[in-house]
Amino acid sequence: MKIVVIGGSGLIGSRTVTLLRQTGHEVFAASPSTGVNMLTGEGLSEALAGAEVVVDVANSPSFEPQAVLTFFETSGRNLLAAERAAGVRHHVALSIVGTDRMPDNGYFQAKVAQEKLVEGSGIPFSIVRATQFMEFLGAIADTSVVDGTVRLPEGLFQPIAADDVAAIIAETATGAPRGKHFDIAGPDRAPFNRIIARYLEAIGDGRRVVSDPQARYFGGTVVETSLVPLGEARLGRISLDDWLHGHRPT
């Protein structure tokens, strides 16, 4: 079947496109480079012609709260309208574990707005909520440095490898719509500071890592379970140690 992957050239999108093509599906990787502009709607109707499934893994180019909200609301409305016109039968969206538990995190609230649009669209859907990707551990450490020390919020962390995210997204896209959201996470759960400390040790970075109750996560207040699944979750196959030793970017 024809599957359109919105954000098909990104970290998750490119992996998802590859997996779907390997299983024999016709896949169009939609992005500005292939003539699709989510904010203006340009190229959407052409890209979605004949599509049965749409996978939306697009991300905002800006993390400023108002900009990211505008991106997900505008792109979501444009995409869902084009899907209704094209007769798409399954919409798969990638979201974040805990979006509805961090009201002071602007990015999370923008994802909540995106989820509401999907749920109210009338199109059969599945929403995959993922924990943070292992590929972003370095960026998290770098943006959490205060006076040479990495300061992280208290609470638990359970990152997942991008390869596992893509595999679950691809599997979801080829299955029946779930009509709800479900959580996915990595197999390892530990305090936030320990996860980042393990990453830095693995790459030979000697910066000190501490848990700081005043530290925030991209502007949001974190409690013990803000960033991990509260109930049942689908776990990835790649452990943190496996990723650090075999999947770590060079």
Backbone as a ProteinNet text record, in pm:
[ID]
protein_1_A
[PRIMARY]
MKIVVIGGSGLIGSRTVTLLRQTGHEVFAASPSTGVNMLTGEGLSEALAGAEVVVDVANSPSFEPQAVLTFFETSGRNLLAAERAAGVRHHVALSIVGTDRMPDNGYFQAKVAQEKLVEGSGIPFSIVRATQFMEFLGAIADTSVVDGTVRLPEGLFQPIAADDVAAIIAETATGAPRGKHFDIAGPDRAPFNRIIARYLEAIGDGRRVVSDPQARYFGGTVVETSLVPLGEARLGRISLDDWLHGHRPT
[TERTIARY]
83.8	0	87.2	26.4	101.4	94.5	211.7	224.1	304.9	252.9	323.9	380.5	510.9	575.9	607.8	536.7	560.2	680.4	779.5	905.5	993.5	981.6	1047.2	1196.9	1256.6	1402.3	1469.8	1391.3	1446.1	1495.9	1531.4	1589.2	1499.7	1373.6	1280	1221.7	1188.3	1125	1207.8	1336.4	1421	1431.8	1440.4	1445.4	1313.6	1202.7	1070.8	1050.5	1090.6	1079.9	1155.1	1277.1	1358.5	1291	1240.6	1177.5	1052.6	971.7	848.9	879.7	979.5	1017.5	1072.3	1142.4	1197.9	1088.8	972.2	860.9	766.7	809.1	738.2	634	625.8	526.7	579.2	486.2	519.4	521.8	636.6	651.6	699	629.7	672.9	721.7	847.3	905.9	877.9	779.1	735.7	815.4	870.3	946.9	960.7	1008.5	1029	1118.2	1213.8	1305.2	1235.8	1119.2	1043.8	916.8	913.2	805.4	682.7	693.7	578.6	606.5	519.3	532	410.2	432.8	322	255.3	330.7	275	188.1	221	140	43.1	69.9	-11.1	34.9	138.4	189.1	236.4	188.6	232.9	163.6	78.6	16.1	-82.4	-167.9	-268.8	-204	-97.4	-26.8	40.8	103.7	174.4	79.1	-41.9	-135.5	-225.8	-218.8	-303.6	-280.2	-384.4	-375.7	-320.2	-289.7	-230.8	-338.6	-304.7	-393.5	-355.9	-226.1	-176.3	-85.9	-96.3	-4.9	61.1	192.4	270.6	327.2	293.9	340.9	447.5	572.5	683.4	757.7	689.4	751.7	776.2	876.7	910	919.9	895.6	903	1047.8	1076.1	1212.5	1252.2	1154.6	1181.2	1122.1	1190.7	1140.6	1084.3	1077.3	1015	866.7	809.8	675.2	568.3	559	455	481.5	608	642.4	611	641.4	616.5	466.5	390.8	245.7	186.8	232	183.5	215.9	336.2	375.6	282.6	264.6	186	37.9	-14.9	-155.7	-177.8	-92.1	-110.1	-83.3	28.1	61.7	-38.7	-86.2	-184.3	-315	-362.8	-488.7	-473.1	-362.7	-340.4	-331.8	-257.3	-238	-368.2	-440.5	-562.5	-669.9	-677.1	-772.2	-737.9	-608.4	-564.9	-590.7	-576.4	-603	-751.1	-837.8	-981.6	-1016.6	-959.1	-987.3	-934.8	-824.8	-763.6	-820.5	-901.6	-958.9	-861.6	-766.1	-669	-741.7	-698.1	-769.4	-699.7	-579	-508.6	-404.6	-414.8	-318.2	-238.2	-107.6	-18.4	63.4	55.5	128.4	227.1	344.6	444.6	434.3	415.1	404.9	503	480	575.7	507.6	572.5	524.3	519.6	407.3	395.2	352.7	307.7	267.5	162.7	72.1	-37.9	-3.7	124	165.8	263.1	292.9	387.2	328.8	234.6	166.1	255.2	373.6	462.1	572.5	562.2	656.7	587.1	632.4	566.4	564.5	673.4	678.8	578.4	571.8	477.6	333.8	303.9	168.4	132.5	232.1	207.8	175.4	240.1	208.6	68.8	26.9	-109.8	-209.4	-182	-268.8	-272.7	-158.4	-152.3	-236.7	-223.5	-300	-450.4	-492.9	-635.9	-688.6	-608	-649.1	-667.9	-574.5	-582.2	-706.2	-728	-840.4	-975.6	-981	-1106.4	-1122.3	-1031.6	-1030	-1132.2	-1175.2	-1264	-1190.2	-1057.8	-976.2	-929.7	-942.7	-892	-743.6	-705.6	-570.7	-505.5	-374.8	-293.9	-193.4	-180.2	-82.6	22.6	146.5	256.1	330.3	321	392.5	524.7	634.6	767.4	837.8	923.7	1012.7	1123	1211.8	1318.3	1409.5	1463.6	1550.1	1692.7	1756.5	1895.2	1986.4	1951.9	2034.2	2043.2	1956.3	1956.6	2020.4	2079.9	2140.1	2251.7	2332.6	2440.5	2389.8	2285.5	2228	2167.2	2104.3	2047.3	2157.6	2266.5	2378.6	2432.5	2452.8	2512.4	2425.2	2295.3	2205.2	2171.8	2229.5	2201.7	2323.4	2423.7	2547.4	2533.4	2567.3	2573.4	2707.8	2791.6	2924.8	3004.4	2996.2	3075.5	3017.5	2905.1	2840.9	2708.4	2682	2555.4	2451.1	2351.2	2247.8	2115.2	2063.2	1942.9	1831.5	1706.7	1595.8	1597	1540.1	1516.7	1407.1	1407.2	1305.3	1366.1	1279.7	1322.2	1328.4	1412.7	1434.1	1440.6	1387.8	1381.5	1394.7	1511.1	1525.5	1515.3	1475	1456.6	1539.9	1594.2	1675.1	1586.2	1634.7	1558.1	1522.7	1612.1	1582.8	1460.2	1445.6	1327.7	1201.9	1213.4	1097.6	1049.5	1141.6	1105.1	1042.2	1095.5	1041.1	896.9	867.4	731.4	637.6	688.1	607.4	571.1	669	644.4	544.6	559.2	465.8	324.3	315	184.4	119.1	198.5	146.1	85.8	135.7	86.5	-20	-56.9	-161.7	-290.6	-387.7	-517.3	-507.2	-581.7	-581.1	-623.1	-554.4	-584.9	-692.1	-706.4	-805.3	-772	-643	-598.6	-447.7	-391.9	-246.7	-192	-66.2	0.9	146.5	207.6	343	447.6	562.5	679.1	798.6	891.1	1005.8	1121.2	1238.6	1353.3	1344.1	1426.8	1419.2	1481.2	1558.9	1630.3	1569.1	1529.9	1476.3	1567.4	1606.6	1696.3	1680.8	1732.5	1730.6	1796.2	1740.2	1783.8	1936.4	1991.9	2134.7	2220	2174	2252.7	2257.9	2146.1	2143.6	2241.5	2236.3	2325.5	2470.7	2495.1	2631.4	2687.7	2604.5	2650	2686.6	2607	2637.1	2770.2	2787.6	2910.6	3033	3021.6	3133.3	3170	3067	3090.7	3164	3142.9	3210.1	3336	3374.2	3495.8	3483.5	3363.3	3339.1	3339.1	3431.2	3448.5	3363.9	3269.7	3187.2	3107.7	3097.5	3022.6	2873.7	2795.9	2651.6	2585	2492.6	2424.1	2274	2199.9	2055.6	2022.1	1944	1913.2	1762.3	1697.9	1551.9	1502.5	1591.8	1553	1571.3	1639.9	1664.9	1535.4	1527.2	1407.9	1443.4	1340.5	1356.5	1291.5	1374.1	1324.3	1214.9	1241.7	1151.5	1044.1	1028.1	921.3	967.5	878.7	906	888.6	985.8	984	966.8	871.7	860.8	906	898	960.7	918.7	791	741.8	697.1	743.4	700	738	852.6	909.2	908.2	837.4	833	688.3	663.6	526.5	476	348.6	289.1	232.1	194.9	135.9	204.8	125.1	178.6	244.1	357.4	428	496.4	508.4	584.7	732.5	817.1	958.4	1040.2	1139.2	1229.7	1324.2	1393.4	1484.9	1626.8	1661	1799.8	1819.9	1904.5	1933.8	2026.4	2036.5	2126.8	2270.5	2312.5	2449.6	2473.8	2377.9	2392.5	2406.5	2324.2	2329.5	2462.4	2507.3	2632.1	2751.5	2747.9	2863.8	2850.3	2727	2712	2635.4	2556.4	2472	2505.7	2607.4	2640.3	2690.5	2639.1	2688.6	2837.5	2907.2	3051.3	3078.2
-119.5	0	124.4	238	363.1	425.9	458.1	521.5	649.4	759.5	886.7	913.7	940.5	971.2	1120	1194.4	1337.8	1356.4	1431.5	1438.2	1320	1274.3	1150.7	1157	1275.8	1285.4	1302.1	1303.2	1326.7	1201.1	1215.3	1106.4	983.1	1000.9	888.5	860.9	966.9	950	871.5	901.4	831.8	683.2	650.9	510.2	439.9	509.9	451.9	426.4	521.5	505.8	381.7	364.5	249.2	117.9	110.1	-13.3	-45.7	54.2	30	-12.2	47.1	7.8	-134.3	-172.5	-307.9	-414.3	-376.1	-471.7	-459.2	-386.3	-385.8	-278.5	-182	-75.8	37.1	105.4	225.9	341.3	404.4	506.2	637.1	744.6	878.4	952.2	994.6	1069.7	1217.5	1269.4	1407.5	1502.3	1604.4	1707.1	1826.1	1939.9	2053.9	2018.9	1928.7	1892.6	1812.5	1753.7	1680.5	1756	1887.2	1972.3	1979	1935.7	1938.5	2036.5	2136.4	2236.7	2226.3	2180	2156.7	2285.9	2394.6	2520.4	2591.2	2575.8	2638.1	2540.3	2409.9	2308.2	2275.6	2346	2323.7	2180.2	2114.7	1980.2	1867.9	1900.6	1795	1710.9	1774.9	1699.4	1606.1	1653.4	1568.5	1450.7	1476.6	1371.3	1264.7	1306.7	1213.3	1141.3	1174.5	1109.5	958	883.2	737.3	677.6	759.8	708	646.7	533.2	469.7	506.6	532	559.7	682.2	766.3	878.6	865.3	876.3	874.7	1014.9	1078.5	1214.5	1212.3	1228.2	1237.6	1370.1	1468.2	1598.8	1670.1	1756.1	1831.4	1979.9	2059.6	2204	2249.5	2342.7	2394.5	2484.2	2528.6	2615	2551.7	2570.7	2517.8	2629	2751.1	2860.5	2827.6	2840.1	2789.3	2830.4	2959.2	3002	2950.8	2948.4	2900.6	2752.4	2674.2	2530.7	2501.6	2577.8	2560.8	2594.6	2705.3	2745.2	2638.5	2581.8	2478.9	2358.9	2303.2	2180.5	2204.5	2319.9	2346.9	2372	2453.9	2486.7	2365.5	2299.8	2183.1	2071.3	2055.1	1950.8	1973.6	2096.5	2127.2	2106.8	2153.5	2137.1	1989.7	1913.2	1771.9	1693.6	1714	1636.6	1671.8	1797.9	1836.2	1767.3	1763.3	1696.8	1546.8	1488.5	1345.5	1313.9	1398.7	1376.1	1382.9	1479.9	1494.6	1375.6	1315.9	1204.5	1068.6	1066.4	939.7	851	911.2	834.1	755	629.8	540.3	518.9	572.6	553.9	664.4	738.3	844	799.7	796.1	758.9	881.5	920.9	1038.8	998.3	1058	1038.1	1151.7	1115.9	1215.5	1179.1	1231.3	1218.8	1166	1072.4	1024.4	1142.1	1156.2	1260.2	1396	1405	1536.8	1604.8	1526	1581.9	1596.4	1579.8	1589.7	1703.9	1784.6	1895.3	2022.5	2084.8	2202.1	2323.5	2327	2442.5	2417.7	2306.5	2277.3	2310.2	2418.1	2465.1	2363.5	2289	2188.8	2077.2	2031.7	1925.8	1971.3	2095.8	2145.5	2158.3	2187.3	2190.4	2050.8	1948.9	1811.6	1770.7	1822.7	1798.3	1854.7	1975.5	2037.3	1953.8	1902.3	1816.9	1690	1628	1506.4	1533.3	1646.4	1679	1695	1755.4	1769	1632.3	1542	1407.2	1334.8	1343.6	1273.3	1326.2	1453.1	1511.1	1516.7	1456.3	1469.3	1381.9	1276	1181.8	1076.6	1086.3	988.8	882.4	753.6	649.4	674.5	659.8	703	610.6	626.7	568.3	674.9	699.3	796.2	720.6	728.4	660.6	763.8	750	839.2	774.9	839.9	785.9	866.2	799.8	871.1	936.5	1010.5	1080.4	980.9	1023.1	936	936	819	809.5	901.5	923.7	1008.1	1152.1	1193.2	1330.6	1344.3	1236.7	1244.3	1348	1355.3	1453.2	1595.9	1621.4	1756.4	1794	1697.8	1725.2	1762.8	1687.4	1719.1	1858.5	1889.5	2018.6	2136.3	2119.8	2230.8	2238.3	2146.7	2143.9	2183.6	2241.6	2276.8	2412.4	2416	2539.2	2540.9	2638.4	2649.9	2519.8	2457.1	2338.4	2208.3	2213.7	2093.6	2070.3	1943.8	1908.6	1891.2	1978.4	1976	1931.7	1823.5	1763.6	1754.7	1756.8	1747.1	1613	1612.7	1486	1411.9	1282.5	1204.6	1092.8	1010.1	893.3	924.5	847.9	868	730	717.7	586.9	603.8	647.7	680.5	557.7	582.9	477.3	508.6	406.2	423.9	458.3	545.8	585.9	466.5	367.1	248.4	175.1	168.9	104.4	185.7	317.9	403.3	381.3	383	365.7	229.2	126.5	-7.9	-16.9	44.4	40.3	127.8	241.2	327.3	253.3	187.4	115	1.3	-69.1	-177.6	-123.3	-10	51.2	96	151	201.7	91.7	-28.6	-138.6	-222.2	-181.9	-251.4	-172.5	-222.8	-155.9	-33.6	73.4	190.8	153.3	209.5	177.4	268.2	387.9	480.4	534.6	532.5	580.9	602.7	652.7	664.4	550.3	513.9	415.4	456.5	412.1	454.6	353.5	406.4	322.2	383.3	297.7	344.8	246.5	289.9	201.2	100.2	-4.9	-108.7	-69.6	40.4	79.1	202.9	191	304.4	331.5	458.3	496.2	645.1	696.7	841.5	914.6	1029.4	1109.6	1129.3	1170.6	1200.3	1077.2	959	837.7	801.8	819.7	790.4	880.7	1010.1	1103.6	1079.1	1046.3	1017	895.1	794.4	674.8	711.1	797.8	840.8	915.9	1012.7	1092.2	1006.1	912.9	822.6	740.7	694.6	611.2	686.5	817.3	893.9	964	934.7	992.5	1137.6	1179.8	1317.9	1320.3	1394.9	1393.5	1492	1558	1654.6	1587.1	1656.7	1606.5	1621.7	1521.7	1522.4	1513.8	1604.6	1604.6	1616.3	1570.9	1586.9	1714.4	1801	1931.7	1952.5	1961	1976.8	2105.5	2202.3	2328.1	2325	2222.9	2215.3	2184.3	2234	2212.2	2134.9	2077	2000.4	2078.3	2146.8	2233.2	2326.8	2383.5	2481.2	2425.1	2292.7	2231.6	2177.1	2181.6	2125	1973.8	1901.7	1756	1698.3	1604.8	1525.1	1383.1	1292.8	1161.3	1088.4	1092.3	1013.8	1098.8	1222.3	1310.2	1256.3	1189.1	1157	1008.3	929	783.9	737.1	622.8	570.6	540.5	567.4	540.1	398.8	343.6	210.2	122.2	46	-46.1	31	-20	43.4	-63.3	-36.2	-122.3	-84	-180.2	-151.4	-184.9	-100.9	-125.7	-241.1	-287.2	-400.6	-357.5	-233.8	-187.9	-125.6	-187.8	-134.1	-13.7	61.7	176.4	132	25.6	-24	-68.7	-140.1	-182.3	-61.5	38.8	158.5	231.5	243.5	312.7	244.6	112.9	41	3.2	-4.7	-44.4	48.9	137.9	225.9	373.4	400.6	540.7	609.4	728.4	800.9	828.8	824.6	851.7	995.5
0	0	0	-34.1	-33.3	105.1	156.1	287	270.5	322.8	319.3	458.4	465.1	591.9	593.4	676	690.7	783.7	737	810.9	775.5	652.8	610.2	596	610.6	599.9	735.7	844	977.2	1045.6	1173.2	1251.5	1253.1	1287.1	1291.9	1153.9	1080.9	950.9	851.5	841.8	744.2	776.6	905.6	945.6	916	941.4	915.6	766.3	684.5	539.2	492.8	541.6	502.2	541.5	663.2	710	628.7	599.9	523.5	380.5	321.4	185	181.6	286.6	291.9	297.4	346	352.4	233.5	130.7	3.5	-17	73.8	58.1	-29.4	-93.5	-168.1	-68.3	-52.6	50.9	-10	27.1	-13.4	110.5	108	219.2	196.9	267.8	248.1	336.8	276.2	347.7	253.5	303.4	213.1	94	113.1	4	-106	-74.8	-177	-216.7	-185.2	-232.4	-144.7	-18.7	71.2	185	196.8	302.8	393.1	514.8	606.7	651.5	661.6	712	609.3	481.6	378	312.6	330.1	264.7	124.6	77.3	-58.2	-76.5	-180.9	-216.2	-141.7	-42.9	36.3	-45.2	-120.5	-195	-295.8	-360.8	-457.4	-387.7	-273.8	-201.3	-149.5	-106.2	-44.6	-144.2	-270.2	-370.2	-369.2	-342	-341.6	-213.8	-114.9	9.4	98.7	159.3	256.5	399.9	421.4	556.2	552	654.2	672	808.7	810.1	933.8	953.6	1064.8	1090.8	1200.6	1159.3	1254.5	1235.8	1177.3	1153.6	1285.5	1286.6	1407	1375.6	1476.7	1460.5	1446.4	1355.3	1343.2	1459.1	1537.9	1652.7	1778.3	1892.2	2018.5	2107.6	2054.6	2127.6	2142.4	2264.5	2290.2	2189.8	2156.2	2063.6	1923	1883.7	1749.4	1732.7	1835.1	1823.9	1827.2	1905.1	1906.1	1770.5	1713.2	1580.4	1476.5	1485.3	1388.5	1395.3	1514.6	1524.7	1497.7	1535	1506.7	1357.9	1297.8	1156	1067.2	1089.9	1007.8	1029	1154.3	1181.7	1108.1	1110.3	1039.7	889	833.1	689.4	650.4	728.8	696.4	708.8	817.2	838	735.7	695.3	590.2	458.7	427.6	304.4	311.7	428.9	444.9	424.2	480.9	460.8	313.2	243.3	100.1	19.9	65.7	-6.6	34	139.2	183.9	258.9	327.4	405.6	513.9	535.8	627.5	761.6	776.9	905	920	1027.3	1059.6	1182.1	1167.1	1277.6	1316.6	1443	1490.3	1599.2	1594.6	1699.2	1799.4	1925.5	2031.2	2143.9	2263.9	2372.9	2498.7	2565.3	2694.3	2793.1	2861	2962.6	2911.8	2787.2	2734	2820	2875.1	2953.2	3101.6	3135.8	3276	3300.8	3198.9	3214.5	3155.1	3223.8	3168.9	3150.4	3214	3197.2	3094.5	3022.3	2914.1	2782.4	2716.9	2596.1	2484.2	2467.1	2360.5	2386.7	2511.5	2545.3	2521.1	2556.1	2537.3	2389	2306.3	2162.1	2109.7	2166.4	2126.7	2174.5	2289.9	2335.4	2234	2185.5	2085	1957.8	1917.4	1798.8	1819.2	1934.9	1963.3	1957.3	2011.5	2011.2	1868.9	1781.5	1642.1	1577.3	1603.9	1547	1599.2	1729.5	1791.4	1742.4	1706	1660.8	1510.5	1438.2	1292.2	1221.1	1286.4	1218.8	1138.6	1132.3	1060.4	1160.2	1127.7	1217.2	1247	1374.7	1411	1514	1524.8	1631.7	1672.7	1802.4	1851.9	1933.8	1890.8	1958.8	2043.5	2174.2	2264.1	2305	2272.6	2302.1	2410.9	2486	2576	2492.6	2558	2486.5	2413.3	2299.7	2221	2277.4	2273.7	2318.9	2238.7	2113.7	2027.1	2075.8	2167.5	2217.1	2355.1	2408	2540.7	2546	2441.5	2439.1	2440.1	2362.2	2357.5	2491.9	2558.2	2690	2788.1	2785.1	2874.3	2846	2718.4	2681.4	2721.2	2714.7	2747	2896.1	2974.3	3118.4	3201.8	3137.5	3207.5	3276.2	3404.3	3482	3554	3519.9	3580.2	3568	3453.1	3425.6	3475.7	3546.8	3599.7	3527.9	3493.7	3429.9	3539.5	3538.8	3642.3	3580	3632.8	3576.2	3680	3634.3	3729.5	3802.3	3922	3989	3914.5	3923.7	3854.7	3773.7	3719	3643	3493.9	3424.8	3282	3217.1	3095.8	3030.1	2878.7	2831.6	2689.7	2599	2475.3	2375.8	2251.8	2189	2068.3	1949	1862.4	1744.1	1655.8	1648.5	1567.8	1620.5	1753.6	1811.6	1786	1796.1	1768.1	1625.3	1530.8	1390.5	1365.4	1429.7	1410.2	1459.6	1573.4	1627.8	1544.2	1497.3	1409.8	1281.7	1220.6	1095.8	1118	1229.2	1261.6	1282.7	1351.3	1376.6	1246.3	1155.7	1029.4	943	955.8	872	942.4	1063.9	1138.1	1138.2	1212.2	1220.9	1312.1	1282.7	1370.4	1512.2	1611.1	1750.8	1810.5	1755.1	1807.9	1944.9	1980.8	2111.2	2105.7	2216.9	2226.2	2310.7	2286	2369	2384.4	2494.2	2529.6	2485.3	2443.7	2417.4	2489.5	2531.5	2609	2593.4	2635.7	2635.7	2748.7	2745.9	2849.1	2982.4	2986.1	3108	3170.9	3298.2	3372.5	3492.5	3509.3	3618.5	3643.3	3755.9	3776.6	3659.9	3626.5	3511.9	3511.9	3628.2	3631.9	3604.7	3645.9	3622.4	3474.3	3405.2	3261.2	3186.7	3215.1	3146.7	3186.4	3313.3	3357.5	3285.2	3262.8	3189.1	3046.1	2986.8	2849.7	2844.5	2932.6	2930.8	2959.6	3051.1	3079.9	2956.6	2883.6	2765.5	2655.3	2645.6	2540.5	2591.9	2716.5	2771.9	2813	2846.3	2889.6	3042.6	3101.2	3245.3	3322.5	3258.4	3330.3	3441.7	3554.6	3668.6	3642.6	3684.8	3666.5	3803	3829.9	3958.9	3938.1	4040.1	4041.5	4117.2	4053.7	4110.1	4107.7	4223.5	4225.8	4160.2	4140.8	4076.6	3924.4	3875	3731.1	3656.3	3534.6	3452.2	3326.6	3266.8	3143.6	3031	2950.3	2843.1	2895.5	3013.1	3071.3	3162.2	3164.2	3241.9	3375.7	3473.2	3604.9	3599.6	3655.9	3651	3791	3805.5	3926.8	3893	3988.8	3972.3	3844.9	3810.9	3697.5	3578.8	3569.8	3460.1	3323.2	3312	3181.5	3147.9	3229	3206.2	3201.4	3138.5	3135.8	3276.9	3300.1	3431.3	3439.7	3326.5	3324.3	3222.2	3150.6	3050.7	2936.4	2889.9	2778.5	2694.4	2567.1	2476.7	2490.3	2522.3	2542.8	2418.2	2390.4	2279.9	2310.7	2207.5	2221.7	2255.1	2226	2240.1	2377.5	2458.9	2591.5	2579.4	2687.5	2686.6	2664.9	2732.2	2714	2570.9	2512.2	2372.5	2281.2	2304.8	2220.5	2239	2362.3	2389.3	2324.5	2318.8	2264.9	2117.2	2069	1929.3	1841.4	1901	1822.1	1842.4	1923.2	1950.8	1824.7	1791.7	1675.4	1686.7	1575.6	1576.8	1542.4
[MASK]
++++++++++++++++++++++++++++++++++++++++++++++++++++++++++++++++++++++++++++++++++++++++++++++++++++++++++++++++++++++++++++++++++++++++++++++++++++++++++++++++++++++++++++++++++++++++++++++++++++++++++++++++++++++++++++++++++++++++++++++++++++++++++

